[in-house]
Amino acid sequence: MITYDHVVKGMLVIDSEGREVGRVSHVEPANEKIADFEEAASVSTQDPINLMLTAIFGATPRVPKELSARLFRAGFVKISGHGLWSGSRFAPMAAIDRVDDSRIYLSCTAHQLDTM
């Protein structure tokens, strides 16, 4: 079974078609900060999704609300893309097929990852 201990910053990410997606720039285990989020949400008037992301990153990344809530519960890997115009992608643990010493292999294509 793959755990977040197997995934480290800087690993190359390969999709199911063998294409390079980018490199791991952040690993967030499932529910690691759930207690902080729930406590802050109970006393704050701020939007809960933005509050949660601020607790995780210190700033709110550009992630659709429905995706951010799912990623927060499940944990995720943030992937920084290659090239000047490529942005970041977020892969839930369920999208990781296998991990070797320096690479993560996804069970989906980069396009499918964008639509999860």
LUMDRENPA-207869 format. One record per atom (N, C-alpha, C, CB): residue number from 1; residue in one letter; atom name; x, y, z. Coordinates in steps of 0.02 Angstrom, whole numbers, padded with zeros to 5 digits. Atoms other than C-alpha are relative to their C-alpha. Glycine has a CB too. Layout:
N
PT  num  residu  atome    east   north      up
PT  NUM       A     CA       X       Y       Z
...
This chain:
116
PT  num  residu  atome    east   north      up
PT    1       M      N   00042  -00059   00000
PT    1       M     CA   00000   00000   00000
PT    1       M      C   00044   00063   00000
PT    1       M     CB  -00048   00000   00061
PT    2       I      N  -00038  -00062   00005
PT    2       I     CA   00065   00172  -00046
PT    2       I      C  -00022   00047   00056
PT    2       I     CB  -00010   00034  -00070
PT    3       T      N   00016  -00050  -00051
PT    3       T     CA   00076   00298   00096
PT    3       T      C   00037   00064  -00017
PT    3       T     CB   00020  -00026   00071
PT    4       Y      N  -00033  -00063   00012
PT    4       Y     CA   00129   00478   00102
PT    4       Y      C   00074  -00001   00019
PT    4       Y     CB  -00035   00055   00039
PT    5       D      N  -00071   00008  -00017
PT    5       D     CA   00294   00421   00178
PT    5       D      C   00042  -00017  -00062
PT    5       D     CB   00009  -00053   00053
PT    6       H      N  -00035   00020   00061
PT    6       H     CA   00338   00354   00005
PT    6       H      C   00010   00058  -00049
PT    6       H     CB  -00038  -00056  -00034
PT    7       V      N  -00001  -00057   00046
PT    7       V     CA   00312   00523  -00080
PT    7       V      C   00038   00058   00031
PT    7       V     CB  -00073   00021  -00019
PT    8       V      N  -00040  -00056  -00025
PT    8       V     CA   00439   00663  -00061
PT    8       V      C   00003   00056  -00053
PT    8       V     CB   00070  -00023   00019
PT    9       K      N  -00006  -00059   00043
PT    9       K     CA   00458   00837  -00132
PT    9       K      C   00056  -00010  -00051
PT    9       K     CB   00013   00064   00042
PT   10       G      N  -00050   00005   00053
PT   10       G     CA   00551   00841  -00298
PT   10       G      C  -00007  -00062  -00044
PT   10       G     CB   00067   00001   00030
PT   11       M      N   00009   00060   00041
PT   11       M     CA   00494   00670  -00362
PT   11       M      C  -00033   00018  -00067
PT   11       M     CB  -00042  -00053   00038
PT   12       L      N   00029  -00009   00066
PT   12       L     CA   00452   00663  -00547
PT   12       L      C  -00067  -00037  -00001
PT   12       L     CB   00047  -00026  -00056
PT   13       V      N   00067   00030   00005
PT   13       V     CA   00267   00627  -00584
PT   13       V      C  -00013  -00018  -00072
PT   13       V     CB  -00054   00049   00028
PT   14       I      N   00014   00026   00067
PT   14       I     CA   00221   00519  -00734
PT   14       I      C  -00073  -00022  -00003
PT   14       I     CB   00048  -00060  -00017
PT   15       D      N   00070   00021   00006
PT   15       D     CA   00043   00495  -00797
PT   15       D      C  -00006  -00070  -00029
PT   15       D     CB  -00039   00050  -00043
PT   16       S      N   00011   00069   00022
PT   16       S     CA  -00035   00332  -00856
PT   16       S      C   00020  -00011  -00073
PT   16       S     CB  -00073  -00018   00009
PT   17       E      N  -00023   00006   00069
PT   17       E     CA   00019   00368  -01036
PT   17       E      C   00076   00008  -00005
PT   17       E     CB  -00035   00052  -00043
PT   18       G      N  -00072  -00006   00000
PT   18       G     CA   00201   00386  -00984
PT   18       G      C   00026   00070  -00009
PT   18       G     CB   00028  -00043  -00053
PT   19       R      N  -00021  -00070   00009
PT   19       R     CA   00205   00576  -01000
PT   19       R      C   00018   00031   00067
PT   19       R     CB  -00056   00041  -00034
PT   20       E      N  -00020  -00037  -00060
PT   20       E     CA   00295   00686  -00873
PT   20       E      C  -00051   00054   00014
PT   20       E     CB   00071   00030  -00008
PT   21       V      N   00050  -00049  -00020
PT   21       V     CA   00168   00790  -00778
PT   21       V      C   00034   00058   00036
PT   21       V     CB  -00053  -00032   00046
PT   22       G      N  -00035  -00052  -00038
PT   22       G     CA   00289   00886  -00666
PT   22       G      C   00037  -00032   00058
PT   22       G     CB  -00049   00054   00025
PT   23       R      N  -00035   00024  -00060
PT   23       R     CA   00372   00869  -00496
PT   23       R      C  -00041   00016   00062
PT   23       R     CB   00071   00030   00005
PT   24       V      N   00036  -00010  -00064
PT   24       V     CA   00301   00851  -00321
PT   24       V      C   00028   00063   00033
PT   24       V     CB   00007  -00062   00046
PT   25       S      N  -00022  -00060  -00035
PT   25       S     CA   00306   01020  -00236
PT   25       S      C  -00028   00003   00072
PT   25       S     CB  -00022   00062  -00038
PT   26       H      N   00029   00001  -00068
PT   26       H     CA   00201   00980  -00081
PT   26       H      C  -00037  -00066   00010
PT   26       H     CB  -00048   00061   00011
PT   27       V      N   00037   00061  -00018
PT   27       V     CA   00132   00826   00007
PT   27       V      C  -00042   00016   00061
PT   27       V     CB   00048  -00060   00013
PT   28       E      N   00045  -00014  -00056
PT   28       E     CA  -00020   00845   00120
PT   28       E      C  -00037  -00064   00018
PT   28       E     CB  -00050   00057  -00018
PT   29       P      N   00035   00061  -00021
PT   29       P     CA  -00075   00689   00215
PT   29       P      C  -00073   00013   00015
PT   29       P     CB   00035  -00030   00061
PT   30       A      N   00072  -00005  -00013
PT   30       A     CA  -00259   00655   00239
PT   30       A      C  -00014   00023   00071
PT   30       A     CB  -00034  -00067  -00012
PT   31       N      N   00027  -00024  -00064
PT   31       N     CA  -00342   00752   00380
PT   31       N      C   00052   00020   00052
PT   31       N     CB  -00042  -00051   00029
PT   32       E      N  -00051  -00018  -00049
PT   32       E     CA  -00178   00803   00461
PT   32       E      C  -00019   00062   00040
PT   32       E     CB   00066   00010  -00034
PT   33       K      N   00016  -00063  -00034
PT   33       K     CA  -00245   00976   00504
PT   33       K      C  -00074   00007   00013
PT   33       K     CB   00025   00059  -00041
PT   34       I      N   00073  -00003  -00009
PT   34       I     CA  -00428   00932   00526
PT   34       I      C  -00019   00032   00066
PT   34       I     CB  -00030  -00070  -00005
PT   35       A      N   00016  -00029  -00066
PT   35       A     CA  -00427   00979   00711
PT   35       A      C   00009   00076  -00002
PT   35       A     CB   00044  -00031   00055
PT   36       D      N  -00011  -00072   00006
PT   36       D     CA  -00351   01151   00674
PT   36       D      C  -00055   00033  -00040
PT   36       D     CB   00069   00015  -00033
PT   37       F      N   00053  -00027   00043
PT   37       F     CA  -00477   01180   00536
PT   37       F      C  -00067   00003   00036
PT   37       F     CB  -00006  -00040  -00064
PT   38       E      N   00065   00002  -00033
PT   38       E     CA  -00628   01127   00637
PT   38       E      C  -00003   00051   00057
PT   38       E     CB  -00014  -00070   00028
PT   39       E      N  -00001  -00050  -00055
PT   39       E     CA  -00576   01236   00786
PT   39       E      C  -00006   00070  -00029
PT   39       E     CB   00065  -00006   00041
PT   40       A      N   00002  -00067   00030
PT   40       A     CA  -00545   01388   00675
PT   40       A      C  -00068   00014  -00032
PT   40       A     CB   00055   00008  -00051
PT   41       A      N   00065  -00008   00034
PT   41       A     CA  -00706   01360   00577
PT   41       A      C  -00056   00014   00050
PT   41       A     CB  -00017  -00062  -00041
PT   42       S      N   00053  -00008  -00050
PT   42       S     CA  -00809   01355   00737
PT   42       S      C  -00003   00071   00028
PT   42       S     CB   00009  -00049   00057
PT   43       V      N  -00002  -00068  -00027
PT   43       V     CA  -00755   01532   00787
PT   43       V      C   00008   00054  -00053
PT   43       V     CB   00056   00005   00051
PT   44       S      N  -00014  -00048   00053
PT   44       S     CA  -00730   01615   00618
PT   44       S      C  -00062   00013  -00043
PT   44       S     CB   00056  -00025  -00044
PT   45       T      N   00053  -00016   00048
PT   45       T     CA  -00847   01705   00499
PT   45       T      C   00027  -00005  -00072
PT   45       T     CB  -00027   00071   00013
PT   46       Q      N  -00031   00008   00066
PT   46       Q     CA  -00726   01674   00353
PT   46       Q      C  -00028  -00061  -00035
PT   46       Q     CB   00076  -00005   00005
PT   47       D      N   00020   00057   00040
PT   47       D     CA  -00776   01557   00212
PT   47       D      C   00038  -00062   00022
PT   47       D     CB   00010   00014  -00076
PT   48       P      N  -00035   00060  -00025
PT   48       P     CA  -00737   01380   00276
PT   48       P      C   00053  -00028  -00047
PT   48       P     CB  -00050  -00053   00015
PT   49       I      N  -00048   00028   00048
PT   49       I     CA  -00648   01325   00117
PT   49       I      C   00064   00042   00001
PT   49       I     CB  -00029  -00003  -00071
PT   50       N      N  -00059  -00043  -00002
PT   50       N     CA  -00532   01475   00116
PT   50       N      C   00036  -00005   00067
PT   50       N     CB  -00019   00073  -00014
PT   51       L      N  -00030   00008  -00067
PT   51       L     CA  -00503   01456   00303
PT   51       L      C   00041  -00064   00002
PT   51       L     CB  -00055  -00001   00053
PT   52       M      N  -00035   00064   00000
PT   52       M     CA  -00455   01274   00278
PT   52       M      C   00065   00004  -00040
PT   52       M     CB  -00045  -00055  -00029
PT   53       L      N  -00060  -00005   00042
PT   53       L     CA  -00334   01313   00137
PT   53       L      C   00053   00045   00030
PT   53       L     CB  -00019   00025  -00069
PT   54       T      N  -00047  -00044  -00034
PT   54       T     CA  -00256   01454   00236
PT   54       T      C   00035  -00039   00056
PT   54       T     CB  -00036   00062   00028
PT   55       A      N  -00030   00041  -00053
PT   55       A     CA  -00228   01331   00379
PT   55       A      C   00053  -00047  -00029
PT   55       A     CB  -00053  -00040   00037
PT   56       I      N  -00047   00047   00031
PT   56       I     CA  -00140   01212   00259
PT   56       I      C   00060   00035  -00030
PT   56       I     CB  -00036  -00041  -00054
PT   57       F      N  -00054  -00031   00039
PT   57       F     CA  -00039   01329   00150
PT   57       F      C   00024   00067   00027
PT   57       F     CB  -00024   00009  -00070
PT   58       G      N  -00017  -00067  -00021
PT   58       G     CA  -00036   01494   00241
PT   58       G      C  -00029   00052  -00048
PT   58       G     CB   00076   00008   00005
PT   59       A      N   00033  -00042   00050
PT   59       A     CA  -00122   01566   00087
PT   59       A      C  -00046  -00045  -00040
PT   59       A     CB   00052   00036  -00046
PT   60       T      N   00048   00039   00037
PT   60       T     CA  -00266   01512  -00022
PT   60       T      C   00024  -00012  -00071
PT   60       T     CB  -00069   00035   00000
PT   61       P      N  -00019   00013   00069
PT   61       P     CA  -00208   01423  -00181
PT   61       P      C  -00061   00003  -00046
PT   61       P     CB   00033  -00070  -00006
PT   62       R      N   00055  -00004   00048
PT   62       R     CA  -00312   01435  -00339
PT   62       R      C  -00025  -00071  -00016
PT   62       R     CB   00022   00036  -00065
PT   63       V      N   00028   00066   00008
PT   63       V     CA  -00413   01275  -00323
PT   63       V      C  -00076   00008   00004
PT   63       V     CB   00027  -00051   00054
PT   64       P      N   00072  -00004  -00006
PT   64       P     CA  -00600   01257  -00359
PT   64       P      C  -00025  -00026   00067
PT   64       P     CB  -00033  -00039  -00057
PT   65       K      N   00024   00018  -00066
PT   65       K     CA  -00701   01245  -00198
PT   65       K      C  -00016  -00074   00008
PT   65       K     CB  -00061   00040   00016
PT   66       E      N   00019   00070  -00007
PT   66       E     CA  -00771   01072  -00231
PT   66       E      C   00061  -00046   00000
PT   66       E     CB  -00048  -00021  -00057
PT   67       L      N  -00061   00039   00002
PT   67       L     CA  -00597   01004  -00269
PT   67       L      C   00039   00009   00066
PT   67       L     CB   00044   00020  -00059
PT   68       S      N  -00039  -00012  -00061
PT   68       S     CA  -00516   01086  -00117
PT   68       S      C  -00028  -00038   00059
PT   68       S     CB   00002   00074   00015
PT   69       A      N   00030   00036  -00056
PT   69       A     CA  -00639   01009   00005
PT   69       A      C   00016  -00074  -00004
PT   69       A     CB  -00077   00011   00001
PT   70       R      N  -00015   00070   00010
PT   70       R     CA  -00612   00836  -00069
PT   70       R      C   00073  -00016   00015
PT   70       R     CB  -00017  -00022  -00071
PT   71       L      N  -00071   00010  -00012
PT   71       L     CA  -00423   00854  -00067
PT   71       L      C   00017   00005   00074
PT   71       L     CB   00040   00050  -00040
PT   72       F      N  -00013  -00009  -00071
PT   72       F     CA  -00424   00914   00112
PT   72       F      C  -00017  -00064   00039
PT   72       F     CB  -00040   00059   00028
PT   73       R      N   00020   00061  -00035
PT   73       R     CA  -00517   00759   00171
PT   73       R      C   00044  -00059  -00018
PT   73       R     CB  -00072  -00017  -00017
PT   74       A      N  -00035   00059   00024
PT   74       A     CA  -00419   00635   00066
PT   74       A      C   00076   00006   00004
PT   74       A     CB  -00019  -00015  -00071
PT   75       G      N  -00072  -00011   00006
PT   75       G     CA  -00246   00713   00068
PT   75       G      C   00019   00003  -00073
PT   75       G     CB   00041  -00056   00037
PT   76       F      N  -00018  -00009   00070
PT   76       F     CA  -00152   00755  -00090
PT   76       F      C   00074   00013  -00009
PT   76       F     CB  -00040   00057  -00030
PT   77       V      N  -00068  -00019   00021
PT   77       V     CA   00009   00786  -00184
PT   77       V      C  -00009   00058  -00049
PT   77       V     CB   00039  -00061  -00034
PT   78       K      N   00001  -00057   00046
PT   78       K     CA   00035   00956  -00266
PT   78       K      C   00056  -00011  -00049
PT   78       K     CB   00008   00068   00038
PT   79       I      N  -00048   00011   00054
PT   79       I     CA   00124   00941  -00433
PT   79       I      C   00012   00065  -00036
PT   79       I     CB  -00025  -00055  -00049
PT   80       S      N  -00019  -00059   00038
PT   80       S     CA   00217   01088  -00508
PT   80       S      C   00018  -00021  -00070
PT   80       S     CB   00059   00039   00034
PT   81       G      N  -00010   00019   00070
PT   81       G     CA   00211   01078  -00697
PT   81       G      C   00066   00025  -00029
PT   81       G     CB  -00056   00025  -00041
PT   82       H      N  -00060  -00021   00036
PT   82       H     CA   00354   01096  -00820
PT   82       H      C  -00017   00060  -00045
PT   82       H     CB   00029  -00058  -00043
PT   83       G      N   00009  -00053   00048
PT   83       G     CA   00374   01253  -00922
PT   83       G      C  -00028   00064   00031
PT   83       G     CB  -00045  -00022  -00054
PT   84       L      N   00019  -00067  -00022
PT   84       L     CA   00333   01437  -00907
PT   84       L      C  -00075   00007   00012
PT   84       L     CB   00022   00051  -00051
PT   85       W      N   00072  -00009  -00004
PT   85       W     CA   00144   01424  -00934
PT   85       W      C  -00036  -00055   00037
PT   85       W     CB  -00028   00007  -00068
PT   86       S      N   00034   00054  -00035
PT   86       S     CA   00110   01265  -00840
PT   86       S      C  -00011   00019   00073
PT   86       S     CB   00040  -00066  -00005
PT   87       G      N   00017  -00015  -00069
PT   87       G     CA   00025   01280  -00673
PT   87       G      C   00008  -00061   00044
PT   87       G     CB  -00070   00027   00006
PT   88       S      N  -00002   00056  -00047
PT   88       S     CA   00005   01167  -00525
PT   88       S      C  -00061  -00045  -00010
PT   88       S     CB   00003   00025   00072
PT   89       R      N   00055   00048   00000
PT   89       R     CA  -00101   01011  -00519
PT   89       R      C  -00001  -00032   00069
PT   89       R     CB   00009  -00055  -00057
PT   90       F      N   00009   00032  -00065
PT   90       F     CA  -00168   00919  -00368
PT   90       F      C  -00024  -00072  -00011
PT   90       F     CB  -00049   00039   00045
PT   91       A      N   00017   00071   00009
PT   91       A     CA  -00172   00728  -00360
PT   91       A      C  -00019  -00030   00068
PT   91       A     CB   00059  -00039  -00031
PT   92       P      N   00017   00036  -00061
PT   92       P     CA  -00270   00637  -00226
PT   92       P      C   00039  -00066   00004
PT   92       P     CB  -00077  -00015   00003
PT   93       M      N  -00038   00062  -00009
PT   93       M     CA  -00184   00483  -00154
PT   93       M      C  -00028  -00056  -00043
PT   93       M     CB  -00001  -00021   00074
PT   94       A      N   00031   00052   00041
PT   94       A     CA  -00308   00373  -00248
PT   94       A      C   00023   00001  -00072
PT   94       A     CB  -00075   00007   00003
PT   95       A      N  -00023  -00005   00070
PT   95       A     CA  -00235   00435  -00413
PT   95       A      C   00072  -00025  -00009
PT   95       A     CB  -00005   00073  -00024
PT   96       I      N  -00069   00024   00005
PT   96       I     CA  -00061   00367  -00372
PT   96       I      C  -00001  -00076  -00005
PT   96       I     CB   00042   00023   00061
PT   97       D      N  -00001   00072   00013
PT   97       D     CA  -00034   00194  -00445
PT   97       D      C   00058  -00034   00036
PT   97       D     CB   00004  -00013  -00075
PT   98       R      N  -00059   00029  -00033
PT   98       R     CA   00143   00161  -00384
PT   98       R      C   00054   00054   00006
PT   98       R     CB   00027  -00061  -00040
PT   99       V      N  -00055  -00046  -00013
PT   99       V     CA   00301   00245  -00322
PT   99       V      C   00065  -00041  -00001
PT   99       V     CB  -00009   00036   00069
PT  100       D      N  -00066   00031  -00005
PT  100       D     CA   00484   00200  -00352
PT  100       D      C   00046   00049   00035
PT  100       D     CB   00028  -00022  -00071
PT  101       D      N  -00047  -00043  -00036
PT  101       D     CA   00642   00283  -00286
PT  101       D      C  -00004   00074  -00016
PT  101       D     CB   00069  -00024  -00013
PT  102       S      N  -00001  -00071   00020
PT  102       S     CA   00623   00444  -00384
PT  102       S      C  -00061   00022  -00040
PT  102       S     CB   00061   00013  -00040
PT  103       R      N   00058  -00017   00042
PT  103       R     CA   00455   00438  -00475
PT  103       R      C  -00065  -00023   00031
PT  103       R     CB   00008  -00031  -00069
PT  104       I      N   00069   00019  -00017
PT  104       I     CA   00269   00434  -00445
PT  104       I      C  -00035  -00014  -00065
PT  104       I     CB  -00036   00057   00042
PT  105       Y      N   00038   00018   00059
PT  105       Y     CA   00161   00346  -00573
PT  105       Y      C  -00074   00006   00015
PT  105       Y     CB   00019  -00072  -00025
PT  106       L      N   00071  -00010  -00010
PT  106       L     CA  -00019   00402  -00588
PT  106       L      C  -00041  -00055  -00034
PT  106       L     CB  -00022   00068  -00025
PT  107       S      N   00045   00049   00031
PT  107       S     CA  -00164   00286  -00628
PT  107       S      C  -00046   00034  -00051
PT  107       S     CB  -00042  -00035   00054
PT  108       C      N   00041  -00037   00047
PT  108       C     CA  -00238   00420  -00742
PT  108       C      C   00045   00045  -00042
PT  108       C     CB  -00055   00043   00037
PT  109       T      N  -00037  -00048   00041
PT  109       T     CA  -00185   00542  -00877
PT  109       T      C   00000   00068   00034
PT  109       T     CB  -00031   00005  -00071
PT  110       A      N  -00002  -00068  -00028
PT  110       A     CA  -00140   00722  -00838
PT  110       A      C  -00068   00034  -00012
PT  110       A     CB   00057   00042  -00032
PT  111       H      N   00066  -00030   00014
PT  111       H     CA  -00304   00775  -00922
PT  111       H      C  -00053  -00026   00049
PT  111       H     CB  -00021  -00016  -00073
PT  112       Q      N   00048   00029  -00047
PT  112       Q     CA  -00405   00656  -00812
PT  112       Q      C   00011   00029   00070
PT  112       Q     CB   00006  -00077   00002
PT  113       L      N  -00017  -00030  -00064
PT  113       L     CA  -00315   00726  -00660
PT  113       L      C  -00032   00069   00006
PT  113       L     CB   00076   00003   00010
PT  114       D      N   00029  -00067   00000
PT  114       D     CA  -00374   00900  -00708
PT  114       D      C  -00075   00000   00007
PT  114       D     CB   00019   00036  -00063
PT  115       T      N   00073   00002  -00003
PT  115       T     CA  -00554   00842  -00715
PT  115       T      C  -00026  -00040   00060
PT  115       T     CB  -00027  -00030  -00063
PT  116       M      N   00022   00039  -00059
PT  116       M     CA  -00558   00740  -00553
PT  116       M      C  -00037   00043   00049
PT  116       M     CB   00060  -00033   00035
